[in-house]
């Protein structure tokens, strides 16, 4: 009843919440779950009616499977091949950096071993596709975020959710076995069987499903309802079948979704259908309402571990959010063809939230440790406390980022003018920073060498990003009037009518 009441209330005000306030659906659902949960009103306690760890594991697996399938289906034609270099940069160096650096942060703050820390951060390393959707979908994203950036974030979030197993089992095997045995198990079981086999299965199932679906459609054997719900049925089939053989069902769902729409036929046929989006919204809302009821607020304060305190949890979570992706994405941006400008790199680096995927891998570790017994060093309670605190922080911080930008938009000014004070011209430093923020990366013909164009132009005018109509945003230097020839040149700071133009909020060039 509580979930149905929330769905009804949220639906009545959904346009205001999403398109006017730009609030994340996950943030609102999480707040509702906390209120009705045992920590506040105590209306619902999942522990009273289910095995919470098992239910969380299977429900999160189900939600992620649907989301990564949707991410694969919505990508443009042959996207993975066309943007393979950009995708590999984000799935390789960026993901490894976030895993290692987050582990170092946990070691410094909680004084645990490096392997224990890496085991925990394997839950945090993947980017959550559910929370990423709140950034790459909707009116705000369509207006301010270029299509190629949204596609890159969607593809990365779908792919790396299935790539958490290598990080998880690398640390887990080193904790359990000797080095040689741990590496051999990791290479054979994790890399070859779980990752390699899931890619093969996903490609084969997606290819076969595409041809069977087209064959059936050409002969009029399938109705509209079954056609639209085909991806949901395919998700169930892959999740159940691949899980039975012990391979990576999440990665197989993403690969199958992309293989299904490889020639763009299925995506074009379902472009106007919103059945998938409706199911996604309902499932996502239900999960974050549920998650709000299982957050261990009391354990954050009262636990047997003296180094786990609210202040340390908040500090670690914020440090992970800031340093997990952003520095690495900025570093590899000149080598990433899909990221054209510095602003696109900052946007992509910042929006790497932790959510449903983190809870899924947390529960995987929970049962791995539960089945192994006391020889494991790290505590299940410690893992659950740290991961949930990071997820809560990510939902809140990433959920209010877009509203904060939108709030800035409402500050309308036409020109900064102080009565009796001569307007100051832009300093050389300001002009230099403007040129860095807006100039595209300079790449060589082969795409290997790259740098950022930072030298100002001869006219000292900053190069700004262009809108779709070719107009410029942001600072504009006004030339002095002809009658002021004997007066020193003064340049007024012209600010457009919205904060998005003032900060050049259009993340990059829209091609």
N, C-alpha and C positions, 0 to 999 in steps of 0.2 A: 504494500500500500504506500509506504513512504517513497519508494522509487517511482511508482506511478504518479504520485502527487507532485514529485519534483519535475517529472517529464512534462506534466500538464502545465505547471506554473512556468517552467522555463520556456515551453513552446509559446505561451501567450505573450512573453516579453522577449523572445529570441532576437527579433530584429533590433530592438533597442540595445540589448546586451552585446550582440556581435557586431552590428553595423554602425552603431552610434557611440557606444562606450568602448568598443573594440576589446571587450573583456574575453579572455580565453574561456572556452566551454569547460575545460578541465579545472580551471581555477574556481569557477562558480560551483561545479559539481563537488570538488574537494571540500569547499567551505560548507556546503550543505551536509555532506557526509560527516564532517567533524561535529556539526551542531546536533544531528540526530544520533550520533554515536555514543558510546559509553562514557566518553570524557566530558560531555556537556549534558544533553537531555536524557541520555541513556534509554532512548527509544528502541534502538537496534544494536545488538551485540552478536556479530557473526559466530563467535565462539559458542553461543548457545544452541545453534542449529546446524553447524557444519564443522568439519575438520579444516580449520582455517588455512594451514600451510598447503594441504592438498588442493583445496578449492582455489586458492590464490595461484598456484602453479598452473592448473588446468585452465582456469578462466583467463589468465594473462596469456597463455599459449594460444588460446582461441582468438583473443582480441588482436594479438600481434599477427597471427596468420592472416586474418582478414585484411589488416592494414597493409602488410607488405604485398599481398596480392593486389590490392587496390593501387599501391604505389607502382608496381610493375606494369599494370594494365594501362595506367594513365600516362605513361611516358611516351614521347614521340617515337616515330618509326626508327628502328635500329639505333636507339639512343645509346645503349651501352657500348656499342662498337664505335660510334661517332665521337663519344666523349669518354673513351676508355682511359686516356691519359689523366684527365681531370679526376675521374672517379678513383683511379688507382692512387693518386696523390692523397686523396681524402681517406681512403680505406687503408692505406699503408702508413706513411709517415705520420699523418695527423692522428690516426687512431692509436698507433703505438706510443706516440708522444703523450697523449692523454692518459693512456693506461699507466705508463711509467711515472709521469709527473704526479698524477693523482696518488699513486702508491707512495711516492716520496713524501707528499704532504701528510698522508696518514701516519707514516712512520715518525715524522717530526712532531706531530700533534698528539698522537695516542701512544707512542712508544711501543709499537708492535713490530714484529719482524717484517722484513721486506717481502717475504713470500706470503705472509698473511695479508699484508697490505695489498699486494698485487692480486690476491684471490678476491678481495673485497672490491677493488677497482675494476676487475673484469666485469662486474655488474654495471658499473657506471660508464665504461668506455663507449658502448653503443649509443647512437643517437636515436631517440624515441620517435617513431613515425606518427604516433598519435598526437603528441604535442607539436611536432613539426607541422602537421596539417593546419594548426591554428595560425601559423605564420605564413604559409605559402598559399592559403586559400582565403577567399573573402574579398570584399571590396577594397580594403586597405592594401592587401598584397597585390591585387591586380593593378592598383593605381600607382604604387610606389616601388614595387619589386619587379625587376625585369623577368621575363619568362624564362630565360636561360638559367638564371639564378634559382628560381623556384624549382625548375626541373632538376637541377643539380642537387639541391637539398633533399628533394623527394626521393631521388634515386639513391643517394648516399644513406638516408635514414632507413630505406627499405633493405638495402644490401647489408649494412653493418649490423643490423639487429640479428642477422643470422651468422655473423662472424664473431660473436662473443665467445663461442665454445673454445677456439684455440687459446685465447687469453685465460679463460677459466681453468681449463685442464692443464695448461702449462704450469701454473702455480700449484694446482692441486696435486698433480703427479709428483712434482718436486718435493712437496710436503710429505707424500706417502712413501715414495720409493727412492732408491739410489739413483744417482744422476743418469747413468747409462740406461737403466731400465725405464726411468721416467721419460727420457727423450725418445726412446724407441716406441713406447706406448703412445706418446703424443704424436709422433710422426705417422704411425700406422693407423691408430684408432681415430685420432681427432682429425688430422689433416687429410689422410687418404679416404677413410671410410665416412666420417661425418661430413666433412666439407666437400671433398671430391665427389663422392657418391651422390650427395644431395644436388650438386650442380648438374650431374649427368641425368638424374631422375627428373629434375625440374625442366631441363631442356627437352627431354624426350616426351614428358607428359604434356607440356605446353605446346610443343609442335604437333603432337597427335591430337590434342584437344582442338587446336585451331583448324586442322584439316577435317576432322570429323564434324565440327560445328558448321564449317562452310559447306561441306557436302550435304549435311542435313538441311541447311537453310536454302540452298539452291533447289532442293527438291520439295520444299514446303513441308517438311516433316516436323518442324519445331515451331511452337507458338511464341508470341512476343514475351509472355511472362517467363517462360522457361529460358528463353534466350537471355533476358536481362539478369536472371538469377543464376546464370551458368557459372559465374566466377565464385559465387558462394558455395555451390555444390563442389566445384573443383577444389576449393580451399579445404573443405571437410575431407574430401577424398585423399588429398596429399597429407594433411595433418595426421590422419589415422594410419595411412599406409606406410609413410616414411617413418613415423614413430615406432611402428611395429618392428622394423628392421634395425632400429637404433641409430638412424642417421639424423641429419639436421633438417627437421621438417620446416623450420622457419625460413631458412635460406632456399629450400626447394620451392616454397610457395612464391617467393619473390621471383626466382628464375622462371618458374612456370608462367607467372603473370606476364612477365616481359616477353617470353617466347610466344605466348598466346596472341599478343598484339604486335608481333614483330613487323608485320607488313601494314600496320595501322588500320586494317579492315575492321577488327572488332572494336577498337576505340572509336572509330568514326560511326559505327552502327549504334553504339550506346552513348553517344555524346549528349543526347537530349534526355536520356533516362537518368533518374535520380534515385533509383531504388538502392543502389550501393551506398550513396551518401546518407540516405535515411537510416539504413542499418548501421553504418559506421557511427553516426551520431548517437543512436540509442545505445549501442554497445559501449562506446567510449564514455558516455555520461554515466552509465550504470557502473562501469569499473571504478571511476574516480569517486563516485558516491560510496561504493564499497571500500575503496582504499581509505577514504576519510574515516571510516568506522574502525579500521584496524591499526591506525597509526599509534605506536606505543608512547603516548605523551608521558605517561607516568614513568616509563623506563628511561626517558631522557633525563629525568631529574633524580629518580631513586633507583639505582642499580648497584651491583656489587663491584663495579669497576671504577676506582677513584679518578682515573684520567678521562672518563667519559662524562662530561658535564655539558649543560646546554651551551655555555660559551664556546667550548671547544668544538662542539658539533656545528654550531652556526659558522664559526671561523673556518673549519675544514670545508664545509659545504660551499661557502662563498668563494674560497680560494680555488676549489675544484672548478666551479662554474666559470671563473675568470680565466684560469690558466690551462684548463683541460684542452681547449681547442684554439682559442684566439691567437696566441703567439705562433703556434704551428701553422695555422692557415695563412697568417700574414707572411710567414717565412717562405712558404712554398707557393704563394700566389703568383709570382712571376713565372713559375713553371706550370701553372694551371690554366689552360686555355679558356676555360669557361668563366674565369674571374677576370673581368676586363679592367676594373679600377680598384683603387684602395678601398672605397666605400663598399663595393661588393664583397671584398675580402673580409672586412670588418663584420658585415651583416652575416655572412656565411659562418665566420668563426664564432660569433656570439651565439647564434641560434643553433646550439647543439644540446637540446634538453635531455634530461634523464626522466623516465617515466615508467610506462608499463613494461618495457623491455628490461629495465633494471630490476623490477620486482620479479619478473620471470626468472632471470638468472640467479637472483637471490634465493628463490625457492629451489632451483636446481642444486645450488650449493648446500642448502639446508638438508635435502634428502641424501646428497652424497655423503655429508658428514654424519647424518643420522644412521645410515646403513653401514658406514665404516667403523663406527664405535669410538672409543675414547682415545685411540692412538693419534687422532687428528689434534693439532695444536690449537687452531683458532676456534672460538666459541660461536655457536649458531646465534646466540643472543647478541653478541657484539656485531656480527655481520648484519643482522636485521636492523639494529638500532642505527648503524652508520648509513646503510643504504636507504632506509626510509627517510632519515633526516635529509639526505641529499636530494631525494626525489621531491619531498615537500618543498625544500628551498628552491629547486628548479621550477616547479609548477608555479610558485609564487613570483619569483623573479622574472622568469620568461613570460609569465602571464600578465604582468603589469608593464612590461617593456613597451609594447605597442600602445596601450592607453597613455603612458607617459609621453610618448612621441605625439600622440593625437592631442593631448592636453597642450603641448607646446604649439600645435597648429592653431589653436584658438587664440593665441596671443597675436593679434593683428596690429601691425604697425606699417606705416607708409614710408617713414623716414626718421632716423634718429636725429632730432634737432634739439639742442639745448639753448634756450634763449640767452643771448648775450655771450655765448661761447662759440668760437669758430669751430666748425666741424673738423675733426682730425682726419687726415688722409690715412689710408691703410698703410701700416708699417711694412717695410720689406719682409719682416718675418711672417706677417699675416698673408701677404701676397704669395710668399713661398709655400706656406702651408696649404693655401687654396689650390695652388697649382699641383701640389702633391696629391691632394685628396681627389682631384677631378681628372688629372691626366691618366690616360690608359697606360698599362704596362707596355714597355717596348720589348718586342720579341724579335729574334732573328728569323730568317727565312725557314730554317729547319725546326724552329720552335724550341730549341734546347737552351740557348742562352737567353737570358731575360734580365730586365732591369726596370726601374721606375723612372719615368721621365720627370725630373725635378727642376730642370733649369727654367726660370721664368722667361717669358717671351720678351722680345725687344721692346714692346710697348708697355711692359709691366702690367699687362692685364691678365688676371687669372683665367685659366681655361676651365670652364665649368661644364658640367654634363648637360646634355640637351634633352628637352622633352620630345615627345613624338612629333610635335609640329615644328621642331627645329628651334624653338625659342630657348633662351638661356635662363637658368635659375641662379639665385643667390646674389652675392655681392656684385655690384656693377659700378664702375668708376665713371662719374659724370665729368665730362670735360668742362673747362671754364668757359664762361660766356665770352663772346667776341668783345664786349665792352670792358672787360676786365683785363686787358692786355698788360697794364702796368701793375696789376696786383699779382702777388705770388699765387701760383696755381694751388687751388684747393679742390680736393675730391671729396664729395659727400658720400656717405655710406647709404646706398639705396637698398632698402629691404622690401621684399615683395609682401603681398597682403597675407601670407600664411607662413607659419613657422617652417613648414616643409620646404618652402623655397628659400627661407633664410638659412637653413642648415643644409640645403640641397638634398632633401630627404629622398628624392628619387634616387634609389640606391645606385643605379648605374645606367648605362646606355641601354635603350630598349631596341633590340634588333629583331 
